[in-house]
Amino acid sequence: MAGLLSGCGGSPAAVIRTAPAESGDEVAGETGPSVGADLDPSAGLVGVNGTELSEVPGLDGPLDQASSEAVAAAEALLAGFIEAMADNNFDRAATLTTGEAKAFLFHLAEAGRCGFSLARAELFSVSSNAELAGVGQLAIPVSASFTLDTGLTRNLTAIGVRRETEGVWLISDLLIDGSAADEMSVDLDSTIRADLRLTPTELCAGPNVVQATFEVFNEGRDPIVFKELFYLDNKGNRYPVSGTDPLAAGAIPGRNEDPLVWEWTVEVENGYDGGQFVLVAADLDESRQENTEVLIAREYPVTPSPFFSDFDVDAAAIAKALGGVVATTSDAESETGADPDGSPPPTSPTTATSGSTDTTPVQTTASTTPSSSP
């Protein structure tokens, strides 16, 4: 995204650039070991044919015996699990899980802080058959459903169970509408945009609010001065952000050793659909090189679990909200509705500016591809 901040009262223009997407080399992601049952919908319930094995590794017994134990355990576990889910007691439900299933319950509990709830949870049946699904783990077809507060219904079609070292069986994986638990869990990874790294320590999305707490590091040499902060949902609507005001703290010093803690809250139409926090800031090093004030727009995605929503990102709406796709001057006027004097296109009725005192109009361009997830 590139654009111009028109000068006002004789002040120089400011170039606006989009922070480049971080590469895999910039932030070394930490991927934990895969745990829980491997419920692969494309390969049926399991990737291993249990009939070919006389013993189940890690279960210390024949497959038939382990299968009977697993089915009996699953019936008891699911009864308590569904009851806890119906009461929106995700912490209690988590005590019946392990591995990836437990990690997914953590995300539901976090979303509960932002108002997420289930309207209904129902258990219909548990199959009497179990199949091998990885070392020491078994997959069992089940039939259950969860109705979200949005009215969306999710179907649980299989679970993975595993016997822990204490001999207790626990739910290790969930297959919900074709997605396993790890596909519905979202890692809170650091995201760096043009030397500014944000590491979310807490994040939740609910029906009408998104909350996040970040640790902030300026990894560049020069200070960063913020001009504007807002939240852009995946429909292209812009919302004001409340909470810790980065403008009040002044410039973010270069190569700060101690993290700054920012807590942001935004009231949105539907937080489950996700979006991104957008920071527009002046970078002193770039400004010196260009001999004018160079602004960088950094986008930090908020990606809730796909369990909450079937929403598809409208890349065109996001591009338009960031200023429209501008190829030429004539195209810019036709696609963005820009006025001949170069003022920005009209924004959504929900658009609001941040607490910045800079009232200079901003016109930007953006690609039709939204910023990548961290």
C-alpha positions, 0 to 999 in steps of 0.5 A, spaced: 500 500 500 502 506 498 499 513 498 500 520 500 498 525 506 497 532 502 500 538 506 496 543 509 498 550 510 504 549 507 507 543 510 510 538 506 507 532 504 508 525 507 509 518 503 505 513 506 508 506 505 505 499 507 510 495 512 512 489 508 510 482 510 514 479 515 518 473 512 519 466 515 526 468 516 524 474 520 521 471 526 523 464 528 516 460 529 516 455 534 512 449 533 511 444 538 510 437 537 504 434 534 500 431 540 493 428 540 489 423 535 490 424 527 483 425 525 484 426 518 478 427 514 481 425 507 483 418 509 477 416 513 478 417 521 485 414 521 491 413 517 493 406 520 489 400 519 488 397 525 486 390 523 494 389 521 496 390 528 495 385 533 498 390 539 496 397 540 503 401 541 503 404 548 496 401 550 499 394 552 494 390 550 490 387 543 486 392 539 480 389 541 481 390 548 483 397 547 477 398 543 472 396 548 476 400 553 476 406 549 469 406 547 466 405 554 471 411 556 468 415 550 461 414 552 463 417 559 467 422 557 463 425 552 457 425 556 461 430 561 464 434 556 457 435 552 454 437 559 460 442 561 460 445 554 452 446 554 453 450 561 459 454 557 464 451 563 470 450 558 474 450 564 471 444 566 470 441 559 478 441 559 479 437 565 476 431 560 481 433 555 489 432 553 493 434 547 490 438 541 483 438 544 485 441 551 489 447 547 482 448 543 478 448 549 483 454 552 481 458 546 474 457 547 475 459 554 479 465 552 473 467 547 469 467 553 472 473 556 470 477 550 462 474 551 463 468 547 458 462 549 454 456 546 447 456 546 446 449 546 450 442 546 447 436 544 450 429 544 446 424 540 450 417 539 457 414 540 459 408 536 461 402 538 467 401 534 474 404 535 480 405 530 487 406 531 489 413 530 496 414 531 501 411 537 497 409 543 491 413 540 484 411 538 478 414 534 471 413 535 465 416 531 460 420 534 454 424 533 454 431 537 453 438 535 454 445 538 450 451 537 454 458 537 451 464 540 450 467 532 446 461 531 451 457 527 451 450 528 458 445 528 457 438 528 462 433 532 463 427 528 469 423 531 473 424 537 480 421 539 482 418 545 488 416 549 490 413 555 495 417 560 500 414 564 496 414 570 491 409 566 486 414 565 482 415 558 482 422 556 479 426 549 485 427 545 482 430 539 476 433 536 473 432 529 468 438 528 465 439 521 472 436 517 477 440 522 481 437 527 482 441 534 489 443 532 486 446 525 481 450 530 486 453 535 490 459 533 497 460 536 499 467 539 505 468 535 510 475 534 508 479 528 514 484 526 512 490 521 518 494 519 522 493 525 516 494 530 514 487 533 508 486 537 507 479 541 500 478 543 500 475 550 492 475 551 487 475 545 480 474 545 474 475 540 467 475 541 460 477 538 461 485 539 468 486 542 475 484 541 481 485 546 488 484 546 494 485 550 501 486 546 508 486 548 511 491 543 519 492 541 522 497 536 527 493 533 529 499 529 535 504 530 530 510 530 524 512 534 517 511 531 512 516 532 504 514 531 499 518 528 493 514 527 491 507 530 484 503 528 481 496 527 479 494 520 475 488 520 474 483 514 469 487 511 473 493 510 469 497 516 474 501 520 473 502 528 476 506 533 481 503 538 480 504 546 485 502 551 493 504 552 494 510 548 501 509 544 500 517 542 500 519 550 507 515 551 511 519 545 515 516 541 517 508 541 525 508 542 529 505 538 531 498 540 528 498 546 530 493 551 524 493 556 517 491 552 512 496 552 505 493 554 499 495 550 492 493 551 487 495 546 479 494 546 475 495 540 467 494 539 466 491 533 459 488 529 462 481 529 469 480 532 468 472 530 470 475 523 477 477 525 480 483 522 487 487 523 489 493 528 492 498 523 498 503 526 500 509 521 507 512 524 512 516 522 519 513 521 525 518 522 530 514 518 526 513 512 524 521 513 531 523 513 532 519 506 526 522 503 527 529 506 519 529 508 515 525 513 514 518 511 509 514 514 508 507 515 502 503 515 503 497 519 497 491 519 497 486 525 492 481 524 487 478 529 485 471 527 479 468 531 478 460 531 475 458 524 470 454 529 467 461 530 465 463 523 464 461 516 466 468 514 470 469 508 475 475 507 473 480 503 479 483 500 476 488 495 473 491 501 479 491 505 483 494 500 477 500 499 477 501 506 485 502 506 484 507 500 482 503 494 486 500 488 490 506 484 493 504 478 492 511 474 489 517 476 483 516 472 483 509 475 483 512 482 478 517 481 473 511 478 475 506 483 475 509 489 471 515 488 476 520 490 475 528 489 479 532 483 482 535 489 485 529 491 481 528 498 480 521 500 474 517 498 468 517 503 469 512 508 464 507 511 459 510 516 462 506 522 469 509 520 472 513 526 479 516 526 484 515 532 486 520 537 491 523 533 491 531 532 493 530 525 487 532 521 491 532 514 487 528 509 490 521 508 489 517 501 492 510 500 493 505 496 492 497 497 493 491 494 487 486 494 490 481 498 489 482 506 496 482 510 498 475 512 496 472 519 502 472 524 
